[in-house]
Amino acid sequence: MLESLQHFACVLFSLLSNLFFLFCGPHRFDSPKDY
């Protein structure tokens, strides 16, 4: 239960940071959809 919750929080954080850099950050990468 706790491990899946931590995994969900990690995935959610990575998605939020990806959205933040996509909309707010400078576009430094040639391919944003690297993964």
Phi and psi restraints in degrees (range 20) as a CNS / XPLOR table:
assign (resid 1 and name C) (resid 2 and name N)
       (resid 2 and name CA) (resid 2 and name C) 1.0 -68.6 20.0 2
assign (resid 2 and name N) (resid 2 and name CA)
       (resid 2 and name C) (resid 3 and name N) 1.0 -37.6 20.0 2
assign (resid 2 and name C) (resid 3 and name N)
       (resid 3 and name CA) (resid 3 and name C) 1.0 -67.1 20.0 2
assign (resid 3 and name N) (resid 3 and name CA)
       (resid 3 and name C) (resid 4 and name N) 1.0 -40.8 20.0 2
assign (resid 3 and name C) (resid 4 and name N)
       (resid 4 and name CA) (resid 4 and name C) 1.0 -67.5 20.0 2
assign (resid 4 and name N) (resid 4 and name CA)
       (resid 4 and name C) (resid 5 and name N) 1.0 -34.0 20.0 2
assign (resid 4 and name C) (resid 5 and name N)
       (resid 5 and name CA) (resid 5 and name C) 1.0 -66.4 20.0 2
assign (resid 5 and name N) (resid 5 and name CA)
       (resid 5 and name C) (resid 6 and name N) 1.0 -41.5 20.0 2
assign (resid 5 and name C) (resid 6 and name N)
       (resid 6 and name CA) (resid 6 and name C) 1.0 -65.5 20.0 2
assign (resid 6 and name N) (resid 6 and name CA)
       (resid 6 and name C) (resid 7 and name N) 1.0 -38.5 20.0 2
assign (resid 6 and name C) (resid 7 and name N)
       (resid 7 and name CA) (resid 7 and name C) 1.0 -64.9 20.0 2
assign (resid 7 and name N) (resid 7 and name CA)
       (resid 7 and name C) (resid 8 and name N) 1.0 -41.0 20.0 2
assign (resid 7 and name C) (resid 8 and name N)
       (resid 8 and name CA) (resid 8 and name C) 1.0 -63.8 20.0 2
assign (resid 8 and name N) (resid 8 and name CA)
       (resid 8 and name C) (resid 9 and name N) 1.0 -41.0 20.0 2
assign (resid 8 and name C) (resid 9 and name N)
       (resid 9 and name CA) (resid 9 and name C) 1.0 -65.9 20.0 2
assign (resid 9 and name N) (resid 9 and name CA)
       (resid 9 and name C) (resid 10 and name N) 1.0 -37.3 20.0 2
assign (resid 9 and name C) (resid 10 and name N)
       (resid 10 and name CA) (resid 10 and name C) 1.0 -67.7 20.0 2
assign (resid 10 and name N) (resid 10 and name CA)
       (resid 10 and name C) (resid 11 and name N) 1.0 -44.2 20.0 2
assign (resid 10 and name C) (resid 11 and name N)
       (resid 11 and name CA) (resid 11 and name C) 1.0 -64.7 20.0 2
assign (resid 11 and name N) (resid 11 and name CA)
       (resid 11 and name C) (resid 12 and name N) 1.0 -41.8 20.0 2
assign (resid 11 and name C) (resid 12 and name N)
       (resid 12 and name CA) (resid 12 and name C) 1.0 -64.1 20.0 2
assign (resid 12 and name N) (resid 12 and name CA)
       (resid 12 and name C) (resid 13 and name N) 1.0 -40.4 20.0 2
assign (resid 12 and name C) (resid 13 and name N)
       (resid 13 and name CA) (resid 13 and name C) 1.0 -64.7 20.0 2
assign (resid 13 and name N) (resid 13 and name CA)
       (resid 13 and name C) (resid 14 and name N) 1.0 -41.2 20.0 2
assign (resid 13 and name C) (resid 14 and name N)
       (resid 14 and name CA) (resid 14 and name C) 1.0 -66.4 20.0 2
assign (resid 14 and name N) (resid 14 and name CA)
       (resid 14 and name C) (resid 15 and name N) 1.0 -38.1 20.0 2
assign (resid 14 and name C) (resid 15 and name N)
       (resid 15 and name CA) (resid 15 and name C) 1.0 -65.9 20.0 2
assign (resid 15 and name N) (resid 15 and name CA)
       (resid 15 and name C) (resid 16 and name N) 1.0 -42.0 20.0 2
assign (resid 15 and name C) (resid 16 and name N)
       (resid 16 and name CA) (resid 16 and name C) 1.0 -65.4 20.0 2
assign (resid 16 and name N) (resid 16 and name CA)
       (resid 16 and name C) (resid 17 and name N) 1.0 -40.9 20.0 2
assign (resid 16 and name C) (resid 17 and name N)
       (resid 17 and name CA) (resid 17 and name C) 1.0 -67.7 20.0 2
assign (resid 17 and name N) (resid 17 and name CA)
       (resid 17 and name C) (resid 18 and name N) 1.0 -35.2 20.0 2
assign (resid 17 and name C) (resid 18 and name N)
       (resid 18 and name CA) (resid 18 and name C) 1.0 -64.6 20.0 2
assign (resid 18 and name N) (resid 18 and name CA)
       (resid 18 and name C) (resid 19 and name N) 1.0 -42.6 20.0 2
assign (resid 18 and name C) (resid 19 and name N)
       (resid 19 and name CA) (resid 19 and name C) 1.0 -65.9 20.0 2
assign (resid 19 and name N) (resid 19 and name CA)
       (resid 19 and name C) (resid 20 and name N) 1.0 -39.3 20.0 2
assign (resid 19 and name C) (resid 20 and name N)
       (resid 20 and name CA) (resid 20 and name C) 1.0 -62.4 20.0 2
assign (resid 20 and name N) (resid 20 and name CA)
       (resid 20 and name C) (resid 21 and name N) 1.0 -46.3 20.0 2
assign (resid 20 and name C) (resid 21 and name N)
       (resid 21 and name CA) (resid 21 and name C) 1.0 -71.7 20.0 2
assign (resid 21 and name N) (resid 21 and name CA)
       (resid 21 and name C) (resid 22 and name N) 1.0 -26.6 20.0 2
assign (resid 21 and name C) (resid 22 and name N)
       (resid 22 and name CA) (resid 22 and name C) 1.0 -70.5 20.0 2
assign (resid 22 and name N) (resid 22 and name CA)
       (resid 22 and name C) (resid 23 and name N) 1.0 -40.7 20.0 2
assign (resid 22 and name C) (resid 23 and name N)
       (resid 23 and name CA) (resid 23 and name C) 1.0 -95.1 20.0 2
assign (resid 23 and name N) (resid 23 and name CA)
       (resid 23 and name C) (resid 24 and name N) 1.0 -33.5 20.0 2
assign (resid 23 and name C) (resid 24 and name N)
       (resid 24 and name CA) (resid 24 and name C) 1.0 -109.0 20.0 2
assign (resid 24 and name N) (resid 24 and name CA)
       (resid 24 and name C) (resid 25 and name N) 1.0 -29.9 20.0 2
assign (resid 24 and name C) (resid 25 and name N)
       (resid 25 and name CA) (resid 25 and name C) 1.0 -84.1 20.0 2
assign (resid 25 and name N) (resid 25 and name CA)
       (resid 25 and name C) (resid 26 and name N) 1.0 164.5 20.0 2
assign (resid 25 and name C) (resid 26 and name N)
       (resid 26 and name CA) (resid 26 and name C) 1.0 -70.5 20.0 2
assign (resid 26 and name N) (resid 26 and name CA)
       (resid 26 and name C) (resid 27 and name N) 1.0 144.8 20.0 2
assign (resid 26 and name C) (resid 27 and name N)
       (resid 27 and name CA) (resid 27 and name C) 1.0 -85.0 20.0 2
assign (resid 27 and name N) (resid 27 and name CA)
       (resid 27 and name C) (resid 28 and name N) 1.0 88.6 20.0 2
assign (resid 27 and name C) (resid 28 and name N)
       (resid 28 and name CA) (resid 28 and name C) 1.0 -92.0 20.0 2
assign (resid 28 and name N) (resid 28 and name CA)
       (resid 28 and name C) (resid 29 and name N) 1.0 -18.3 20.0 2
assign (resid 28 and name C) (resid 29 and name N)
       (resid 29 and name CA) (resid 29 and name C) 1.0 -101.2 20.0 2
assign (resid 29 and name N) (resid 29 and name CA)
       (resid 29 and name C) (resid 30 and name N) 1.0 143.9 20.0 2
assign (resid 29 and name C) (resid 30 and name N)
       (resid 30 and name CA) (resid 30 and name C) 1.0 -72.0 20.0 2
assign (resid 30 and name N) (resid 30 and name CA)
       (resid 30 and name C) (resid 31 and name N) 1.0 -37.8 20.0 2
assign (resid 30 and name C) (resid 31 and name N)
       (resid 31 and name CA) (resid 31 and name C) 1.0 -120.4 20.0 2
assign (resid 31 and name N) (resid 31 and name CA)
       (resid 31 and name C) (resid 32 and name N) 1.0 99.0 20.0 2
assign (resid 31 and name C) (resid 32 and name N)
       (resid 32 and name CA) (resid 32 and name C) 1.0 -63.8 20.0 2
assign (resid 32 and name N) (resid 32 and name CA)
       (resid 32 and name C) (resid 33 and name N) 1.0 -32.7 20.0 2
assign (resid 32 and name C) (resid 33 and name N)
       (resid 33 and name CA) (resid 33 and name C) 1.0 -89.5 20.0 2
assign (resid 33 and name N) (resid 33 and name CA)
       (resid 33 and name C) (resid 34 and name N) 1.0 62.3 20.0 2
assign (resid 33 and name C) (resid 34 and name N)
       (resid 34 and name CA) (resid 34 and name C) 1.0 -74.3 20.0 2
assign (resid 34 and name N) (resid 34 and name CA)
       (resid 34 and name C) (resid 35 and name N) 1.0 -33.2 20.0 2
